[in-house]
Amino acid sequence: MRQVLVIISFFLVLLSCSRDDVSEQIPYDNPEIPLGIPHGFPPLNGSVNGNKPTRYGAELGKKLFHEKRFSGNNTISCASCHNRSKAFADNNIQAIGINGRVGLRNTPPIQNLAFMKFYNWDGNILQLEKQPLVPIITHEEMNSSILEVIRKIRDEYEYKDLFRKAFGDEDITPDRIYRSIAQYEYTLISANSKYDRVKRDKGETFTENEERGYQTFKIKCASCHSTELFTDQSFRNVGFPLNPSAEEAGRARVTGIAADFMRFRVPSLRNVEYTAPYGSFGQFPTLRAVLDYFDNGVLDADNLDPILKENGNRIPLTEQEKQDIISFIKTLSDSTFVRK
């Protein structure tokens, strides 16, 4: 009888262990997050289809985006420079990283990245999943390494739990870090500004100044700031003051082509009210300063944009037109996106 009880107890233990193993292997419900394409927006870029945001992938990406242990001295996260209340910019002239080190360029805002073809001022990144490594290893930004980041977070229960929920097991790899951050960033879609509500006939209308500004904008600005993204995603030299750093060459840093010298990606104007200063290294403190510069005349260059060359290296604007354009541009501000 005693032997029978021992055998029964042994099988009960085995059954219990088996059940525990099965329960651990049951995958979490990790549904995709639908990325609705706002009216008039271009299609999602190709990388999104290979890394569609999921509930836990995006949650993990958001946590990593705010993780200061990405930096060598645990003081700088992605969110340190990409502050949501500032449309994921930082309002500094040039990016400021670890130990107060100043970067080469102004911090670009992060919005509608799922629809973009290029990233960074010079378009050196084509896939968002390849972006995070650059600031992690850059001396002026985080000055660390992805292996060091993994060492710092690999034993933390919350991270192991999120990696398991997002990817099926607790293995923390560089690829999974990059993919989850990109998933979070793909969800940062801004399309609920006053402009959007007016265009969608949501019961709002432009003021007289805004409407005049819109009409002037379409004539004098929309050649570059086109589509519902308010950028044509091209690279142009618009004759802005030159960065004194010998490291700067604009798009030519990527292509090595002389004709690309000081050409930069045309920035989106969505939420631009929140992201001063403006220009690749913060040359202009205000939107008014940008418009005044275009009106007064830009720097000449062999590869200056043809639109400017054809107009005597300037975009002539009256005082009223400047006021009206700024009034219109402010209708592109999405307060729900920045949580203001």
Residue pairs with C-beta under 8 A, 6 or more apart in sequence:
27 168
28 56
28 164
28 165
29 55
30 54
30 55
30 56
30 57
30 165
30 166
31 54
31 55
32 52
32 53
32 54
33 52
33 53
33 54
33 55
33 58
33 183
33 187
35 44
35 48
35 52
35 53
35 114
35 186
35 187
35 189
36 189
37 43
37 44
37 115
38 189
38 191
38 196
38 228
39 191
39 199
39 200
39 228
40 199
40 227
40 228
41 112
41 115
41 191
41 227
41 228
41 229
42 115
42 227
42 228
42 229
43 115
44 114
44 115
45 114
45 115
45 116
45 117
47 127
47 128
47 129
47 182
48 114
48 186
51 129
51 179
51 182
51 183
51 186
52 183
53 61
53 183
53 184
53 186
53 187
54 166
54 183
56 162
56 165
56 166
57 166
57 167
57 179
57 180
57 183
57 184
58 180
58 183
58 184
58 186
58 187
59 162
59 166
59 184
60 159
60 162
60 163
60 165
60 166
60 180
60 183
60 184
61 180
61 181
61 182
61 183
61 184
61 185
62 184
63 158
63 159
63 162
64 70
64 78
64 177
64 180
64 181
64 184
65 77
65 78
65 79
65 82
65 181
65 184
65 185
66 77
66 78
66 79
67 77
67 78
67 149
67 153
68 74
68 75
68 76
68 77
68 80
69 149
69 152
69 153
70 76
70 77
70 78
70 135
70 136
70 142
70 144
70 149
71 77
71 97
71 98
71 141
71 142
71 143
71 144
72 98
72 142
72 143
72 144
72 148
73 98
73 99
74 152
75 98
76 97
76 98
76 141
76 142
78 132
78 135
78 181
80 90
81 89
81 90
81 92
81 95
81 96
81 97
81 107
81 135
81 141
82 88
82 89
82 90
82 107
82 109
82 110
83 89
83 90
83 91
84 338
84 339
85 274
85 338
85 339
85 340
86 109
86 274
86 275
86 338
87 109
87 110
87 111
87 190
87 270
87 271
87 272
87 274
87 275
87 337
87 338
88 109
88 110
88 111
88 188
89 106
89 107
89 108
89 109
89 274
89 275
90 96
90 107
91 275
91 276
91 277
92 106
92 107
92 282
93 106
93 277
93 281
93 282
94 102
94 103
94 104
94 105
94 106
94 107
94 281
94 282
95 102
95 103
95 105
95 106
95 107
95 140
95 141
96 102
96 103
97 103
97 135
97 138
97 140
97 141
97 142
97 143
98 140
98 141
98 142
98 143
99 143
101 139
101 140
101 141
101 143
102 140
103 138
103 140
103 141
104 140
104 243
104 245
104 247
104 248
104 281
105 121
105 243
105 248
105 280
105 281
106 121
106 277
106 278
106 279
106 280
106 281
106 282
108 120
108 121
108 267
109 267
109 268
109 271
109 274
109 275
110 185
110 188
111 188
111 189
111 190
111 268
111 270
111 271
111 337
112 188
112 189
112 190
112 191
112 229
112 268
112 270
113 119
113 128
113 185
113 186
113 188
114 186
114 189
115 229
116 229
116 233
117 126
117 233
118 125
118 126
118 233
118 265
119 125
119 126
119 128
119 131
120 131
120 265
121 250
121 264
121 265
121 280
122 235
122 250
122 251
122 253
122 254
122 264
122 265
123 235
123 251
123 254
123 265
124 253
124 254
125 131
125 134
128 182
128 185
128 186
129 175
129 178
129 179
129 182
130 178
131 178
131 182
132 177
132 178
132 181
132 182
133 146
133 174
133 178
134 141
135 141
135 142
136 142
136 144
136 145
136 146
136 149
137 143
137 144
137 145
137 146
146 174
146 177
147 174
149 177
150 172
150 173
150 174
150 177
153 159
153 172
154 160
154 172
159 172
160 170
160 172
161 170
163 169
163 170
163 171
163 172
163 176
164 170
166 176
166 180
167 176
188 337
190 270
190 271
190 334
190 337
191 228
191 334
192 334
192 336
192 337
193 270
193 271
193 331
193 332
193 333
193 334
194 204
194 206
194 331
194 332
194 333
195 328
195 331
195 332
196 334
197 203
197 204
198 204
198 205
198 206
198 331
206 214
206 328
206 331
207 327
209 323
209 324
209 327
209 328
210 324
210 327
210 328
210 330
210 331
211 328
212 320
212 324
212 327
212 328
213 321
213 323
213 324
213 325
213 326
213 327
213 328
213 329
214 328
214 331
216 317
216 321
216 324
216 325
216 328
217 225
217 325
217 328
217 329
220 315
220 317
220 321
220 325
221 315
221 325
223 232
223 307
224 231
224 232
224 234
224 236
224 238
224 266
224 305
224 307
225 231
225 232
225 266
225 268
225 269
226 232
229 268
229 270
230 268
230 269
230 270
230 332
231 265
231 266
231 267
231 268
231 269
232 266
233 265
233 266
234 265
234 266
235 250
235 251
235 260
235 263
235 264
235 265
235 266
236 263
236 264
236 266
236 305
237 250
237 261
237 262
237 263
237 264
237 301
237 303
237 304
237 305
238 294
238 298
238 304
238 305
238 308
239 298
239 299
239 300
239 301
239 304
239 305
239 308
239 313
240 279
240 280
240 283
240 293
240 298
240 299
241 279
241 283
241 299
242 248
242 262
242 299
243 280
243 281
245 281
247 253
248 262
248 280
248 281
249 260
249 261
249 262
250 260
250 261
250 262
250 263
250 264
250 280
251 257
251 260
251 261
251 263
251 264
251 265
252 258
252 259
252 260
252 261
252 262
252 263
254 260
259 303
260 303
261 301
261 303
262 301
262 303
263 303
264 280
269 329
269 332
270 332
270 334
271 332
271 333
271 334
271 337
271 338
272 278
272 287
272 329
272 332
273 287
273 329
273 330
273 332
273 333
274 333
274 338
276 284
276 285
276 286
276 287
277 283
277 284
277 285
277 286
278 284
278 285
278 286
278 287
278 289
278 290
279 290
284 290
284 293
287 326
287 329
288 322
288 326
291 317
291 322
291 325
291 326
292 322
294 314
294 315
294 317
295 314
295 315
295 316
295 317
295 322
296 314
297 312
297 313
297 314
298 304
298 308
298 313
298 314
299 313
300 313
304 313
308 314
308 315
317 325
